[in-house]
């Protein structure tokens, strides 16, 4: 057993009678053991591996170059029918996959309590049949890199494994040093402000959507129970409805249903939430316009709901990166701003 210094790697060596520093010497007293016990590492089931992978949109693919050296590339991806689909521009990555199709794909992440990673080994193939491309949904895959990507690759897994282990509590020496106010670099301060603004938009969208859910469902049910909330049926004269039953059902099931779906997806932080919320916002605006035409009048409540519908659409457009200074980020990141003093928590890019 080595003592406080690794005797297998002495600090100095004697060469040709001269004492020289050993470049491989290491002071083992500076190395502390890992706190996590091996038993704390959880081997993930196949179902869990796929569930975690499907929830992500950035992964890394390892390919083999012409000279036999490995290369790891970050890529946007999607999962369909337990296959990995990526888009690729013409170049070395596509040529390497075509000539040496065996690849490794990795994705990782964390939650409040655990870190996890999933590794997939399999074969990659460039898709050339329109039906396969359309069915996979890869045409709708967004890429963080603006380069045009007209080639589509499918990775068919032959082996899948995953691990999850708890986060250890940081020791005092692990914690980053406290920074004085305004000590962050200007670029970090700007990025931090942008992240906080994006987070405000995301949570504002949640609040507006939940408000619309409650308004549509409660208003529709009240209209059913009171037969029009006290409004005379003469308000519907000349319209397609003779009573308030159908309008109430539309309000509850169509308007309230889409708003509820949007709210659930937003709270689950799924990327599909933005599409659903935009649809729900448009639906609410259309409903207010139709309702106004039917009753041939306009109240302040209708103005409020029209405004919330428009606001939903505007907030979705902002989160989709329509504004140059507010680039798009995964929805899960939008709810979790980074500390501007420490830099971004993750690097988002694609090859």
Secondary structure as GFF3:
##gff-version 3
##sequence-region A 1 351
A	DSSP	beta_strand	12	15	.	.	.	ID=ss1
A	DSSP	beta_strand	18	21	.	.	.	ID=ss2
A	DSSP	three_ten_helix	28	30	.	.	.	ID=ss3
A	DSSP	three_ten_helix	38	40	.	.	.	ID=ss4
A	DSSP	beta_strand	42	43	.	.	.	ID=ss5
A	DSSP	alpha_helix	46	54	.	.	.	ID=ss6
A	DSSP	beta_strand	58	64	.	.	.	ID=ss7
A	DSSP	beta_strand	70	76	.	.	.	ID=ss8
A	DSSP	beta_strand	78	80	.	.	.	ID=ss9
A	DSSP	beta_strand	83	88	.	.	.	ID=ss10
A	DSSP	alpha_helix	92	99	.	.	.	ID=ss11
A	DSSP	beta_strand	102	110	.	.	.	ID=ss12
A	DSSP	beta_strand	114	126	.	.	.	ID=ss13
A	DSSP	alpha_helix	130	136	.	.	.	ID=ss14
A	DSSP	three_ten_helix	138	140	.	.	.	ID=ss15
A	DSSP	beta_strand	151	166	.	.	.	ID=ss16
A	DSSP	alpha_helix	186	226	.	.	.	ID=ss17
A	DSSP	three_ten_helix	233	236	.	.	.	ID=ss18
A	DSSP	alpha_helix	245	249	.	.	.	ID=ss19
A	DSSP	pi_helix	250	255	.	.	.	ID=ss20
A	DSSP	alpha_helix	256	268	.	.	.	ID=ss21
A	DSSP	alpha_helix	272	295	.	.	.	ID=ss22
A	DSSP	alpha_helix	300	319	.	.	.	ID=ss23
A	DSSP	alpha_helix	331	334	.	.	.	ID=ss24
###
